[in-house]
Amino acid sequence: MDVLYRLGEASAKDVQDSIEDAPSYSSVRTLLGKLKEKGHIDHRESGPKYLYFPLVKRQVASRSALSNVVKTFFEDSPFLAVNSLLDQSVNALSSEELSRLEQLIKAKKKTLTEK
């Protein structure tokens, strides 16, 4: 999906060429077929090949994927997930980014108290 989001549309060969240590061409085709069956992508014909493109916006897909990660690895707890992310990247976050996170938390608290 990342390749399709980056390129907009791509053939199976384009996808394979864009993946480091890529699986076989037939494996890429199989994966693209499964993504199409699930409604994540579609294709159009361009001469003798199919060009695949995403149907789901990247933001929607990323939220769904993140939700699955939180459920699977963090007991469905956003707190545990955020805590883990902060532990991993505390040196990588700038003061500005930490301030923005504080603002997001304050805004979320305000929303919850207004309900």
N, CA, C and O atoms as a GROMACS GRO file, in nm:
protein
  460
    1MET      N    1   0.083  -0.119   0.000
    1MET     CA    2   0.000   0.000   0.000
    1MET      C    3   0.087   0.125   0.000
    1MET      O    4   0.055   0.224  -0.065
    2ASP      N    5   0.197   0.119   0.074
    2ASP     CA    6   0.284   0.236   0.080
    2ASP      C    7   0.333   0.275  -0.059
    2ASP      O    8   0.338   0.393  -0.093
    3VAL      N    9   0.368   0.176  -0.139
    3VAL     CA   10   0.415   0.204  -0.275
    3VAL      C   11   0.304   0.271  -0.356
    3VAL      O   12   0.328   0.368  -0.427
    4LEU      N   13   0.183   0.219  -0.346
    4LEU     CA   14   0.071   0.277  -0.421
    4LEU      C   15   0.040   0.418  -0.373
    4LEU      O   16   0.010   0.505  -0.455
    5TYR      N   17   0.048   0.442  -0.243
    5TYR     CA   18   0.026   0.578  -0.193
    5TYR      C   19   0.135   0.672  -0.245
    5TYR      O   20   0.106   0.786  -0.284
    6ARG      N   21   0.258   0.624  -0.247
    6ARG     CA   22   0.369   0.708  -0.293
    6ARG      C   23   0.361   0.738  -0.442
    6ARG      O   24   0.381   0.851  -0.484
    7LEU      N   25   0.332   0.634  -0.521
    7LEU     CA   26   0.334   0.650  -0.666
    7LEU      C   27   0.199   0.692  -0.725
    7LEU      O   28   0.193   0.741  -0.838
    8GLY      N   29   0.093   0.675  -0.650
    8GLY     CA   30  -0.041   0.707  -0.702
    8GLY      C   31  -0.103   0.588  -0.771
    8GLY      O   32  -0.218   0.552  -0.743
    9GLU      N   33  -0.029   0.527  -0.861
    9GLU     CA   34  -0.069   0.402  -0.924
    9GLU      C   35   0.058   0.333  -0.972
    9GLU      O   36   0.160   0.397  -1.000
   10ALA      N   37   0.050   0.200  -0.982
   10ALA     CA   38   0.169   0.126  -1.021
   10ALA      C   39   0.131  -0.013  -1.070
   10ALA      O   40   0.030  -0.070  -1.028
   11SER      N   41   0.214  -0.066  -1.157
   11SER     CA   42   0.197  -0.205  -1.201
   11SER      C   43   0.255  -0.297  -1.093
   11SER      O   44   0.324  -0.251  -1.002
   12ALA      N   45   0.226  -0.425  -1.104
   12ALA     CA   46   0.282  -0.521  -1.009
   12ALA      C   47   0.435  -0.516  -1.012
   12ALA      O   48   0.500  -0.525  -0.909
   13LYS      N   49   0.491  -0.500  -1.130
   13LYS     CA   50   0.637  -0.492  -1.144
   13LYS      C   51   0.690  -0.365  -1.078
   13LYS      O   52   0.795  -0.368  -1.013
   14ASP      N   53   0.619  -0.254  -1.093
   14ASP     CA   54   0.659  -0.130  -1.027
   14ASP      C   55   0.660  -0.148  -0.875
   14ASP      O   56   0.751  -0.102  -0.806
   15VAL      N   57   0.555  -0.214  -0.825
   15VAL     CA   58   0.547  -0.239  -0.681
   15VAL      C   59   0.665  -0.325  -0.638
   15VAL      O   60   0.733  -0.293  -0.540
   16GLN      N   61   0.689  -0.432  -0.710
   16GLN     CA   62   0.800  -0.522  -0.676
   16GLN      C   63   0.933  -0.446  -0.677
   16GLN      O   64   1.014  -0.462  -0.586
   17ASP      N   65   0.954  -0.364  -0.777
   17ASP     CA   66   1.079  -0.288  -0.788
   17ASP      C   67   1.096  -0.185  -0.678
   17ASP      O   68   1.208  -0.142  -0.649
   18SER      N   69   0.986  -0.144  -0.617
   18SER     CA   70   0.991  -0.040  -0.514
   18SER      C   71   1.006  -0.094  -0.373
   18SER      O   72   1.018  -0.018  -0.277
   19ILE      N   73   1.007  -0.226  -0.360
   19ILE     CA   74   1.017  -0.288  -0.228
   19ILE      C   75   1.157  -0.344  -0.210
   19ILE      O   76   1.207  -0.420  -0.293
   20GLU      N   77   1.219  -0.306  -0.099
   20GLU     CA   78   1.350  -0.362  -0.067
   20GLU      C   79   1.333  -0.509  -0.030
   20GLU      O   80   1.239  -0.543   0.042
   21ASP      N   81   1.420  -0.594  -0.078
   21ASP     CA   82   1.409  -0.739  -0.057
   21ASP      C   83   1.270  -0.789  -0.094
   21ASP      O   84   1.206  -0.859  -0.016
   22ALA      N   85   1.225  -0.751  -0.211
   22ALA     CA   86   1.089  -0.778  -0.257
   22ALA      C   87   1.062  -0.928  -0.272
   22ALA      O   88   1.152  -1.006  -0.304
   23PRO      N   89   0.938  -0.966  -0.247
   23PRO     CA   90   0.898  -1.104  -0.276
   23PRO      C   91   0.891  -1.125  -0.427
   23PRO      O   92   0.914  -1.032  -0.505
   24SER      N   93   0.861  -1.247  -0.467
   24SER     CA   94   0.853  -1.277  -0.609
   24SER      C   95   0.741  -1.199  -0.675
   24SER      O   96   0.650  -1.148  -0.609
   25TYR      N   97   0.749  -1.189  -0.807
   25TYR     CA   98   0.646  -1.119  -0.884
   25TYR      C   99   0.509  -1.181  -0.859
   25TYR      O  100   0.410  -1.110  -0.842
   26SER      N  101   0.503  -1.314  -0.857
   26SER     CA  102   0.373  -1.380  -0.836
   26SER      C  103   0.319  -1.351  -0.696
   26SER      O  104   0.198  -1.339  -0.678
   27SER      N  105   0.407  -1.340  -0.598
   27SER     CA  106   0.362  -1.305  -0.462
   27SER      C  107   0.306  -1.163  -0.458
   27SER      O  108   0.206  -1.137  -0.391
   28VAL      N  109   0.371  -1.072  -0.528
   28VAL     CA  110   0.322  -0.933  -0.535
   28VAL      C  111   0.185  -0.931  -0.601
   28VAL      O  112   0.094  -0.864  -0.553
   29ARG      N  113   0.170  -1.005  -0.710
   29ARG     CA  114   0.040  -1.012  -0.780
   29ARG      C  115  -0.068  -1.070  -0.688
   29ARG      O  116  -0.180  -1.021  -0.686
   30THR      N  117  -0.033  -1.172  -0.613
   30THR     CA  118  -0.128  -1.233  -0.520
   30THR      C  119  -0.170  -1.132  -0.414
   30THR      O  120  -0.289  -1.120  -0.382
   31LEU      N  121  -0.075  -1.060  -0.359
   31LEU     CA  122  -0.104  -0.960  -0.256
   31LEU      C  123  -0.192  -0.849  -0.314
   31LEU      O  124  -0.288  -0.806  -0.249
   32LEU      N  125  -0.161  -0.803  -0.433
   32LEU     CA  126  -0.244  -0.700  -0.496
   32LEU      C  127  -0.385  -0.751  -0.519
   32LEU      O  128  -0.482  -0.677  -0.502
   33GLY      N  129  -0.398  -0.877  -0.557
   33GLY     CA  130  -0.530  -0.937  -0.575
   33GLY      C  131  -0.609  -0.940  -0.446
   33GLY      O  132  -0.729  -0.913  -0.445
   34LYS      N  133  -0.542  -0.974  -0.336
   34LYS     CA  134  -0.609  -0.978  -0.205
   34LYS      C  135  -0.651  -0.837  -0.161
   34LYS      O  136  -0.759  -0.819  -0.106
   35LEU      N  137  -0.564  -0.739  -0.185
   35LEU     CA  138  -0.599  -0.601  -0.150
   35LEU      C  139  -0.718  -0.553  -0.233
   35LEU      O  140  -0.801  -0.476  -0.185
   36LYS      N  141  -0.725  -0.597  -0.358
   36LYS     CA  142  -0.838  -0.562  -0.444
   36LYS      C  143  -0.966  -0.628  -0.394
   36LYS      O  144  -1.071  -0.563  -0.388
   37GLU      N  145  -0.958  -0.757  -0.357
   37GLU     CA  146  -1.075  -0.829  -0.303
   37GLU      C  147  -1.130  -0.761  -0.178
   37GLU      O  148  -1.251  -0.756  -0.157
   38LYS      N  149  -1.041  -0.708  -0.096
   38LYS     CA  150  -1.082  -0.643   0.029
   38LYS      C  151  -1.130  -0.500   0.008
   38LYS      O  152  -1.176  -0.435   0.102
   39GLY      N  153  -1.119  -0.450  -0.115
   39GLY     CA  154  -1.168  -0.316  -0.145
   39GLY      C  155  -1.071  -0.204  -0.113
   39GLY      O  156  -1.110  -0.088  -0.109
   40HIS      N  157  -0.945  -0.238  -0.090
   40HIS     CA  158  -0.845  -0.136  -0.060
   40HIS      C  159  -0.789  -0.070  -0.185
   40HIS      O  160  -0.752   0.048  -0.184
   41ILE      N  161  -0.783  -0.148  -0.294
   41ILE     CA  162  -0.729  -0.096  -0.419
   41ILE      C  163  -0.818  -0.140  -0.535
   41ILE      O  164  -0.906  -0.225  -0.520
   42ASP      N  165  -0.793  -0.081  -0.650
   42ASP     CA  166  -0.857  -0.124  -0.775
   42ASP      C  167  -0.751  -0.115  -0.884
   42ASP      O  168  -0.637  -0.078  -0.856
   43HIS      N  169  -0.788  -0.148  -1.004
   43HIS     CA  170  -0.692  -0.140  -1.114
   43HIS      C  171  -0.760  -0.090  -1.240
   43HIS      O  172  -0.883  -0.093  -1.252
   44ARG      N  173  -0.677  -0.045  -1.332
   44ARG     CA  174  -0.723  -0.011  -1.466
   44ARG      C  175  -0.623  -0.071  -1.562
   44ARG      O  176  -0.506  -0.091  -1.530
   45GLU      N  177  -0.672  -0.100  -1.681
   45GLU     CA  178  -0.584  -0.156  -1.782
   45GLU      C  179  -0.508  -0.046  -1.853
   45GLU      O  180  -0.563   0.058  -1.888
   46SER      N  181  -0.380  -0.070  -1.874
   46SER     CA  182  -0.296   0.022  -1.948
   46SER      C  183  -0.214  -0.063  -2.045
   46SER      O  184  -0.106  -0.112  -2.011
   47GLY      N  185  -0.266  -0.079  -2.164
   47GLY     CA  186  -0.201  -0.170  -2.258
   47GLY      C  187  -0.211  -0.311  -2.206
   47GLY      O  188  -0.319  -0.356  -2.167
   48PRO      N  189  -0.100  -0.382  -2.205
   48PRO     CA  190  -0.104  -0.522  -2.161
   48PRO      C  191  -0.095  -0.541  -2.010
   48PRO      O  192  -0.097  -0.654  -1.962
   49LYS      N  193  -0.085  -0.433  -1.934
   49LYS     CA  194  -0.069  -0.450  -1.789
   49LYS      C  195  -0.178  -0.378  -1.712
   49LYS      O  196  -0.247  -0.290  -1.764
   50TYR      N  197  -0.190  -0.417  -1.586
   50TYR     CA  198  -0.282  -0.351  -1.494
   50TYR      C  199  -0.204  -0.248  -1.413
   50TYR      O  200  -0.091  -0.273  -1.370
   51LEU      N  201  -0.266  -0.133  -1.393
   51LEU     CA  202  -0.212  -0.033  -1.301
   51LEU      C  203  -0.303  -0.028  -1.180
   51LEU      O  204  -0.423  -0.004  -1.193
   52TYR      N  205  -0.247  -0.051  -1.064
   52TYR     CA  206  -0.323  -0.056  -0.939
   52TYR      C  207  -0.316   0.080  -0.871
   52TYR      O  208  -0.216   0.151  -0.881
   53PHE      N  209  -0.424   0.116  -0.802
   53PHE     CA  210  -0.430   0.242  -0.731
   53PHE      C  211  -0.514   0.226  -0.605
   53PHE      O  212  -0.605   0.143  -0.602
   54PRO      N  213  -0.484   0.304  -0.501
   54PRO     CA  214  -0.558   0.292  -0.376
   54PRO      C  215  -0.700   0.349  -0.387
   54PRO      O  216  -0.722   0.450  -0.454
   55LEU      N  217  -0.793   0.284  -0.320
   55LEU     CA  218  -0.930   0.335  -0.310
   55LEU      C  219  -0.954   0.402  -0.175
   55LEU      O  220  -1.040   0.489  -0.162
   56VAL      N  221  -0.877   0.362  -0.077
   56VAL     CA  222  -0.891   0.414   0.059
   56VAL      C  223  -0.786   0.522   0.079
   56VAL      O  224  -0.668   0.501   0.050
   57LYS      N  225  -0.827   0.637   0.128
   57LYS     CA  226  -0.732   0.746   0.152
   57LYS      C  227  -0.629   0.701   0.257
   57LYS      O  228  -0.660   0.625   0.349
   58ARG      N  229  -0.508   0.750   0.241
   58ARG     CA  230  -0.398   0.711   0.329
   58ARG      C  231  -0.433   0.735   0.477
   58ARG      O  232  -0.402   0.652   0.562
   59GLN      N  233  -0.495   0.848   0.506
   59GLN     CA  234  -0.527   0.880   0.646
   59GLN      C  235  -0.625   0.778   0.705
   59GLN      O  236  -0.610   0.738   0.821
   60VAL      N  237  -0.723   0.738   0.627
   60VAL     CA  238  -0.821   0.639   0.674
   60VAL      C  239  -0.752   0.505   0.697
   60VAL      O  240  -0.775   0.439   0.798
   61ALA      N  241  -0.668   0.465   0.603
   61ALA     CA  242  -0.596   0.338   0.616
   61ALA      C  243  -0.501   0.340   0.734
   61ALA      O  244  -0.488   0.241   0.806
   62SER      N  245  -0.433   0.453   0.755
   62SER     CA  246  -0.338   0.460   0.866
   62SER      C  247  -0.409   0.454   1.000
   62SER      O  248  -0.357   0.394   1.095
   63ARG      N  249  -0.525   0.516   1.010
   63ARG     CA  250  -0.601   0.509   1.137
   63ARG      C  251  -0.647   0.367   1.164
   63ARG      O  252  -0.642   0.320   1.278
   64SER      N  253  -0.692   0.300   1.060
   64SER     CA  254  -0.736   0.161   1.075
   64SER      C  255  -0.619   0.072   1.117
   64SER      O  256  -0.633  -0.011   1.206
   65ALA      N  257  -0.505   0.090   1.051
   65ALA     CA  258  -0.387   0.010   1.084
   65ALA      C  259  -0.341   0.038   1.227
   65ALA      O  260  -0.307  -0.054   1.301
   66LEU      N  261  -0.340   0.165   1.265
   66LEU     CA  262  -0.297   0.201   1.400
   66LEU      C  263  -0.392   0.143   1.504
   66LEU      O  264  -0.349   0.095   1.608
   67SER      N  265  -0.520   0.148   1.475
   67SER     CA  266  -0.619   0.090   1.565
   67SER      C  267  -0.593  -0.060   1.585
   67SER      O  268  -0.602  -0.110   1.697
   68ASN      N  269  -0.560  -0.129   1.476
   68ASN     CA  270  -0.530  -0.272   1.487
   68ASN      C  271  -0.403  -0.296   1.567
   68ASN      O  272  -0.396  -0.392   1.645
   69VAL      N  273  -0.302  -0.212   1.551
   69VAL     CA  274  -0.178  -0.226   1.628
   69VAL      C  275  -0.206  -0.205   1.776
   69VAL      O  276  -0.158  -0.280   1.860
   70VAL      N  277  -0.285  -0.102   1.808
   70VAL     CA  278  -0.317  -0.074   1.949
   70VAL      C  279  -0.394  -0.192   2.010
   70VAL      O  280  -0.365  -0.232   2.122
   71LYS      N  281  -0.489  -0.246   1.937
   71LYS     CA  282  -0.565  -0.362   1.986
   71LYS      C  283  -0.476  -0.484   2.005
   71LYS      O  284  -0.485  -0.553   2.106
   72THR      N  285  -0.390  -0.509   1.908
   72THR     CA  286  -0.310  -0.631   1.908
   72THR      C  287  -0.195  -0.627   2.008
   72THR      O  288  -0.171  -0.726   2.078
   73PHE      N  289  -0.124  -0.516   2.015
   73PHE     CA  290  -0.002  -0.512   2.094
   73PHE      C  291  -0.010  -0.431   2.224
   73PHE      O  292   0.080  -0.440   2.308
   74PHE      N  293  -0.116  -0.353   2.241
   74PHE     CA  294  -0.123  -0.265   2.358
   74PHE      C  295  -0.254  -0.280   2.434
   74PHE      O  296  -0.302  -0.185   2.496
   75GLU      N  297  -0.312  -0.401   2.430
   75GLU     CA  298  -0.434  -0.430   2.508
   75GLU      C  299  -0.545  -0.331   2.479
   75GLU      O  300  -0.625  -0.301   2.567
   76ASP      N  301  -0.551  -0.282   2.356
   76ASP     CA  302  -0.652  -0.184   2.314
   76ASP      C  303  -0.646  -0.055   2.397
   76ASP      O  304  -0.747   0.011   2.418
   77SER      N  305  -0.525  -0.022   2.443
   77SER     CA  306  -0.504   0.096   2.527
   77SER      C  307  -0.422   0.202   2.455
   77SER      O  308  -0.302   0.183   2.434
   78PRO      N  309  -0.484   0.315   2.416
   78PRO     CA  310  -0.405   0.424   2.356
   78PRO      C  311  -0.296   0.473   2.451
   78PRO      O  312  -0.187   0.512   2.407
   79PHE      N  313  -0.324   0.472   2.581
   79PHE     CA  314  -0.225   0.515   2.680
   79PHE      C  315  -0.097   0.432   2.668
   79PHE      O  316   0.013   0.487   2.662
   80LEU      N  317  -0.112   0.299   2.666
   80LEU     CA  318   0.005   0.213   2.656
   80LEU      C  319   0.080   0.235   2.524
   80LEU      O  320   0.203   0.232   2.520
   81ALA      N  321   0.006   0.255   2.417
   81ALA     CA  322   0.068   0.277   2.286
   81ALA      C  323   0.147   0.408   2.285
   81ALA      O  324   0.262   0.411   2.241
   82VAL      N  325   0.085   0.515   2.332
   82VAL     CA  326   0.153   0.646   2.335
   82VAL      C  327   0.274   0.640   2.427
   82VAL      O  328   0.380   0.694   2.394
   83ASN      N  329   0.260   0.576   2.541
   83ASN     CA  330   0.371   0.564   2.634
   83ASN      C  331   0.488   0.490   2.569
   83ASN      O  332   0.604   0.530   2.585
   84SER      N  333   0.459   0.385   2.496
   84SER     CA  334   0.563   0.310   2.426
   84SER      C  335   0.631   0.396   2.320
   84SER      O  336   0.753   0.394   2.307
   85LEU      N  337   0.552   0.472   2.245
   85LEU     CA  338   0.609   0.561   2.143
   85LEU      C  339   0.699   0.667   2.207
   85LEU      O  340   0.806   0.698   2.155
   86LEU      N  341   0.655   0.722   2.317
   86LEU     CA  342   0.736   0.824   2.384
   86LEU      C  343   0.866   0.765   2.437
   86LEU      O  344   0.970   0.829   2.430
   87ASP      N  345   0.860   0.643   2.490
   87ASP     CA  346   0.981   0.577   2.539
   87ASP      C  347   1.081   0.555   2.426
   87ASP      O  348   1.202   0.566   2.446
   88GLN      N  349   1.031   0.524   2.308
   88GLN     CA  350   1.119   0.494   2.195
   88GLN      C  351   1.177   0.620   2.133
   88GLN      O  352   1.288   0.616   2.078
   89SER      N  353   1.105   0.731   2.140
   89SER     CA  354   1.148   0.847   2.063
   89SER      C  355   1.170   0.972   2.147
   89SER      O  356   1.169   1.083   2.094
   90VAL      N  357   1.189   0.956   2.277
   90VAL     CA  358   1.199   1.074   2.363
   90VAL      C  359   1.312   1.166   2.318
   90VAL      O  360   1.299   1.288   2.327
   91ASN      N  361   1.422   1.111   2.271
   91ASN     CA  362   1.533   1.195   2.226
   91ASN      C  363   1.506   1.256   2.089
   91ASN      O  364   1.568   1.356   2.051
   92ALA      N  365   1.414   1.196   2.014
   92ALA     CA  366   1.387   1.244   1.879
   92ALA      C  367   1.282   1.355   1.877
   92ALA      O  368   1.269   1.426   1.777
   93LEU      N  369   1.208   1.372   1.985
   93LEU     CA  370   1.104   1.475   1.990
   93LEU      C  371   1.164   1.609   2.030
   93LEU      O  372   1.241   1.619   2.126
   94SER      N  373   1.130   1.710   1.955
   94SER     CA  374   1.177   1.845   1.986
   94SER      C  375   1.087   1.906   2.093
   94SER      O  376   0.979   1.854   2.123
   95SER      N  377   1.133   2.015   2.150
   95SER     CA  378   1.051   2.087   2.249
   95SER      C  379   0.920   2.132   2.185
   95SER      O  380   0.814   2.128   2.249
   96GLU      N  381   0.927   2.175   2.060
   96GLU     CA  382   0.807   2.219   1.989
   96GLU      C  383   0.707   2.103   1.974
   96GLU      O  384   0.587   2.121   1.994
   97GLU      N  385   0.758   1.986   1.940
   97GLU     CA  386   0.668   1.870   1.924
   97GLU      C  387   0.606   1.830   2.058
   97GLU      O  388   0.488   1.796   2.064
   98LEU      N  389   0.686   1.834   2.164
   98LEU     CA  390   0.631   1.804   2.296
   98LEU      C  391   0.524   1.905   2.336
   98LEU      O  392   0.422   1.868   2.394
   99SER      N  393   0.546   2.032   2.304
   99SER     CA  394   0.446   2.135   2.332
   99SER      C  395   0.318   2.110   2.253
   99SER      O  396   0.208   2.126   2.306
  100ARG      N  397   0.333   2.069   2.128
  100ARG     CA  398   0.215   2.039   2.046
  100ARG      C  399   0.138   1.920   2.103
  100ARG      O  400   0.015   1.920   2.102
  101LEU      N  401   0.211   1.820   2.153
  101LEU     CA  402   0.145   1.706   2.217
  101LEU      C  403   0.068   1.750   2.342
  101LEU      O  404  -0.044   1.706   2.367
  102GLU      N  405   0.130   1.837   2.419
  102GLU     CA  406   0.062   1.891   2.539
  102GLU      C  407  -0.066   1.964   2.500
  102GLU      O  408  -0.168   1.950   2.566
  103GLN      N  409  -0.060   2.042   2.393
  103GLN     CA  410  -0.179   2.113   2.346
  103GLN      C  411  -0.288   2.017   2.302
  103GLN      O  412  -0.406   2.038   2.330
  104LEU      N  413  -0.249   1.911   2.233
  104LEU     CA  414  -0.348   1.810   2.190
  104LEU      C  415  -0.414   1.744   2.310
  104LEU      O  416  -0.535   1.721   2.310
  105ILE      N  417  -0.335   1.714   2.411
  105ILE     CA  418  -0.389   1.651   2.532
  105ILE      C  419  -0.484   1.747   2.604
  105ILE      O  420  -0.592   1.707   2.648
  106LYS      N  421  -0.446   1.874   2.616
  106LYS     CA  422  -0.533   1.973   2.679
  106LYS      C  423  -0.664   1.988   2.601
  106LYS      O  424  -0.771   1.997   2.661
  107ALA      N  425  -0.656   1.991   2.470
  107ALA     CA  426  -0.777   2.003   2.387
  107ALA      C  427  -0.867   1.880   2.406
  107ALA      O  428  -0.989   1.894   2.414
  108LYS      N  429  -0.808   1.763   2.414
  108LYS     CA  430  -0.886   1.640   2.433
  108LYS      C  431  -0.953   1.641   2.570
  108LYS      O  432  -1.069   1.603   2.583
  109LYS      N  433  -0.880   1.685   2.673
  109LYS     CA  434  -0.938   1.696   2.808
  109LYS      C  435  -1.055   1.791   2.809
  109LYS      O  436  -1.158   1.763   2.869
  110LYS      N  437  -1.039   1.905   2.741
  110LYS     CA  438  -1.146   2.005   2.735
  110LYS      C  439  -1.270   1.946   2.668
  110LYS      O  440  -1.381   1.967   2.715
  111THR      N  441  -1.250   1.874   2.559
  111THR     CA  442  -1.361   1.810   2.488
  111THR      C  443  -1.435   1.711   2.579
  111THR      O  444  -1.558   1.704   2.578
  112LEU      N  445  -1.357   1.635   2.656
  112LEU     CA  446  -1.418   1.534   2.745
  112LEU      C  447  -1.497   1.599   2.859
  112LEU      O  448  -1.602   1.548   2.900
  113THR      N  449  -1.447   1.713   2.911
  113THR     CA  450  -1.517   1.779   3.020
  113THR      C  451  -1.643   1.851   2.974
  113THR      O  452  -1.734   1.876   3.053
  114GLU      N  453  -1.649   1.886   2.845
  114GLU     CA  454  -1.765   1.955   2.790
  114GLU      C  455  -1.882   1.858   2.761
  114GLU      O  456  -1.995   1.902   2.738
  115LYS      N  457  -1.854   1.731   2.762
  115LYS     CA  458  -1.959   1.632   2.731
  115LYS      C  459  -2.051   1.608   2.849
  115LYS      O  460  -2.144   1.528   2.839
   0.00000   0.00000   0.00000
